[in-house]
Amino acid sequence: MPEPEDRSSLTDLDKRLRAARERQNQGTKPESSNRADAASGMAVGFRISVEIVAALIMGFGIGYYLDQLLGTKPWLMIIFFFLGIGAAFANVVRVAKQLENKKRFRENHEDRAE
């Protein structure tokens, strides 16, 4: 059985180790997670903007092509442009749902890990 003096030195050592671990985690964790969050946010913004532009160009292009083919200028171009707007909006909603699902997944797994 350890003597009382040994217990106090072990308790002191344990406190110092915990304090050192906290200092180490505080110094590295936020900086790396902030960089990752910023990069992730930029990637999501770029993805959403590309999907919006692509949907609008595709809608406009299909409408323009069909107008040229069928001789219905500008009606199909206008209709397909608005369909492109709808597709762009649907894509943005889909991306937002994916991000929300990833966030919930991470939160659930972090809770289980603790």
C-alpha atoms as a printed R data frame, in Angstrom:
    type eleno elety resid chain resno       x      y       z
1   ATOM     1    CA   MET     A     1   0.000  0.000   0.000
2   ATOM     2    CA   PRO     A     2   1.488  3.382  -0.994
3   ATOM     3    CA   GLU     A     3   2.236  5.785   1.771
4   ATOM     4    CA   PRO     A     4   0.349  9.125   1.993
5   ATOM     5    CA   GLU     A     5   3.402 10.996   0.742
6   ATOM     6    CA   ASP     A     6   3.499  8.819  -2.396
7   ATOM     7    CA   ARG     A     7  -0.198  9.436  -3.051
8   ATOM     8    CA   SER     A     8   0.200 13.190  -2.872
9   ATOM     9    CA   SER     A     9   3.133 13.119  -5.287
10  ATOM    10    CA   LEU     A    10   1.123 10.945  -7.713
11  ATOM    11    CA   THR     A    11  -1.845 13.286  -7.424
12  ATOM    12    CA   ASP     A    12   0.426 16.259  -8.054
13  ATOM    13    CA   LEU     A    13   1.956 14.530 -11.081
14  ATOM    14    CA   ASP     A    14  -1.515 13.727 -12.422
15  ATOM    15    CA   LYS     A    15  -2.599 17.369 -12.081
16  ATOM    16    CA   ARG     A    16   0.504 18.608 -13.880
17  ATOM    17    CA   LEU     A    17   0.031 16.090 -16.712
18  ATOM    18    CA   ARG     A    18  -3.601 17.108 -17.192
19  ATOM    19    CA   ALA     A    19  -2.672 20.789 -17.220
20  ATOM    20    CA   ALA     A    20   0.057 20.148 -19.794
21  ATOM    21    CA   ARG     A    21  -2.350 18.177 -22.007
22  ATOM    22    CA   GLU     A    22  -4.929 20.951 -21.841
23  ATOM    23    CA   ARG     A    23  -2.330 23.560 -22.802
24  ATOM    24    CA   GLN     A    24  -1.176 21.392 -25.680
25  ATOM    25    CA   ASN     A    25  -4.724 20.794 -26.950
26  ATOM    26    CA   GLN     A    26  -5.677 24.447 -26.619
27  ATOM    27    CA   GLY     A    27  -2.709 25.565 -28.670
28  ATOM    28    CA   THR     A    28  -3.222 23.228 -31.633
29  ATOM    29    CA   LYS     A    29  -6.877 22.349 -31.906
30  ATOM    30    CA   PRO     A    30  -8.575 25.684 -32.612
31  ATOM    31    CA   GLU     A    31  -6.015 26.869 -35.144
32  ATOM    32    CA   SER     A    32  -6.201 23.729 -37.253
33  ATOM    33    CA   SER     A    33  -9.987 23.483 -36.983
34  ATOM    34    CA   ASN     A    34 -10.369 27.168 -37.944
35  ATOM    35    CA   ARG     A    35  -8.279 26.607 -41.052
36  ATOM    36    CA   ALA     A    36 -10.254 23.496 -41.925
37  ATOM    37    CA   ASP     A    37 -13.560 25.308 -41.370
38  ATOM    38    CA   ALA     A    38 -12.462 28.222 -43.559
39  ATOM    39    CA   ALA     A    39 -11.298 25.907 -46.335
40  ATOM    40    CA   SER     A    40 -14.475 23.864 -46.075
41  ATOM    41    CA   GLY     A    41 -16.628 26.996 -46.206
42  ATOM    42    CA   MET     A    42 -14.815 28.262 -49.274
43  ATOM    43    CA   ALA     A    43 -15.195 24.880 -50.962
44  ATOM    44    CA   VAL     A    44 -18.919 24.791 -50.266
45  ATOM    45    CA   GLY     A    45 -19.377 28.348 -51.524
46  ATOM    46    CA   PHE     A    46 -17.473 27.563 -54.699
47  ATOM    47    CA   ARG     A    47 -19.461 24.365 -55.237
48  ATOM    48    CA   ILE     A    48 -22.789 26.148 -54.812
49  ATOM    49    CA   SER     A    49 -21.802 28.981 -57.154
50  ATOM    50    CA   VAL     A    50 -20.616 26.530 -59.824
51  ATOM    51    CA   GLU     A    51 -23.842 24.545 -59.577
52  ATOM    52    CA   ILE     A    52 -25.952 27.701 -59.918
53  ATOM    53    CA   VAL     A    53 -24.027 28.945 -62.946
54  ATOM    54    CA   ALA     A    54 -24.009 25.501 -64.575
55  ATOM    55    CA   ALA     A    55 -27.757 25.039 -64.138
56  ATOM    56    CA   LEU     A    56 -28.492 28.494 -65.572
57  ATOM    57    CA   ILE     A    57 -26.187 27.981 -68.560
58  ATOM    58    CA   MET     A    58 -27.626 24.530 -69.265
59  ATOM    59    CA   GLY     A    59 -31.206 25.800 -69.092
60  ATOM    60    CA   PHE     A    60 -30.412 28.758 -71.316
61  ATOM    61    CA   GLY     A    61 -28.422 26.588 -73.751
62  ATOM    62    CA   ILE     A    62 -31.073 23.906 -74.096
63  ATOM    63    CA   GLY     A    63 -33.774 26.529 -74.606
64  ATOM    64    CA   TYR     A    64 -31.696 28.393 -77.180
65  ATOM    65    CA   TYR     A    65 -30.916 25.181 -79.078
66  ATOM    66    CA   LEU     A    66 -34.560 24.101 -79.126
67  ATOM    67    CA   ASP     A    67 -35.624 27.589 -80.240
68  ATOM    68    CA   GLN     A    68 -33.173 27.399 -83.141
69  ATOM    69    CA   LEU     A    69 -34.320 23.888 -84.016
70  ATOM    70    CA   LEU     A    70 -38.061 24.529 -83.789
71  ATOM    71    CA   GLY     A    71 -38.162 28.223 -84.729
72  ATOM    72    CA   THR     A    72 -39.951 29.317 -81.561
73  ATOM    73    CA   LYS     A    73 -37.637 32.192 -80.561
74  ATOM    74    CA   PRO     A    74 -37.513 33.236 -77.613
75  ATOM    75    CA   TRP     A    75 -40.157 31.171 -75.832
76  ATOM    76    CA   LEU     A    76 -38.324 27.924 -75.159
77  ATOM    77    CA   MET     A    77 -35.197 29.832 -74.150
78  ATOM    78    CA   ILE     A    78 -37.209 31.751 -71.543
79  ATOM    79    CA   ILE     A    79 -38.977 28.610 -70.308
80  ATOM    80    CA   PHE     A    80 -35.775 26.599 -70.011
81  ATOM    81    CA   PHE     A    81 -33.970 29.506 -68.360
82  ATOM    82    CA   PHE     A    82 -36.580 29.478 -65.599
83  ATOM    83    CA   LEU     A    83 -36.315 25.696 -65.408
84  ATOM    84    CA   GLY     A    84 -32.562 26.219 -64.958
85  ATOM    85    CA   ILE     A    85 -33.279 28.616 -62.091
86  ATOM    86    CA   GLY     A    86 -35.460 25.935 -60.498
87  ATOM    87    CA   ALA     A    87 -32.748 23.314 -60.969
88  ATOM    88    CA   ALA     A    88 -30.151 25.658 -59.469
89  ATOM    89    CA   PHE     A    89 -32.346 26.259 -56.429
90  ATOM    90    CA   ALA     A    90 -32.934 22.508 -56.028
91  ATOM    91    CA   ASN     A    91 -29.166 21.914 -56.197
92  ATOM    92    CA   VAL     A    92 -28.518 24.513 -53.493
93  ATOM    93    CA   VAL     A    93 -31.118 22.888 -51.239
94  ATOM    94    CA   ARG     A    94 -29.574 19.452 -51.885
95  ATOM    95    CA   VAL     A    95 -26.075 20.698 -50.988
96  ATOM    96    CA   ALA     A    96 -27.398 22.351 -47.821
97  ATOM    97    CA   LYS     A    97 -29.087 19.103 -46.752
98  ATOM    98    CA   GLN     A    98 -25.875 17.156 -47.373
99  ATOM    99    CA   LEU     A    99 -23.937 19.607 -45.202
100 ATOM   100    CA   GLU     A   100 -26.531 19.375 -42.452
101 ATOM   101    CA   ASN     A   101 -26.412 15.566 -42.534
102 ATOM   102    CA   LYS     A   102 -22.599 15.593 -42.317
103 ATOM   103    CA   LYS     A   103 -22.768 17.989 -39.373
104 ATOM   104    CA   ARG     A   104 -25.286 15.807 -37.525
105 ATOM   105    CA   PHE     A   105 -23.207 12.700 -38.252
106 ATOM   106    CA   ARG     A   106 -20.071 14.326 -36.808
107 ATOM   107    CA   GLU     A   107 -21.944 15.586 -33.735
108 ATOM   108    CA   ASN     A   108 -23.435 12.143 -33.060
109 ATOM   109    CA   HIS     A   109 -20.055 10.445 -33.342
110 ATOM   110    CA   GLU     A   110 -18.337 13.050 -31.155
111 ATOM   111    CA   ASP     A   111 -20.985 12.524 -28.471
112 ATOM   112    CA   ARG     A   112 -20.438  8.762 -28.568
113 ATOM   113    CA   ALA     A   113 -16.660  9.140 -28.402
114 ATOM   114    CA   GLU     A   114 -16.870 11.143 -25.187
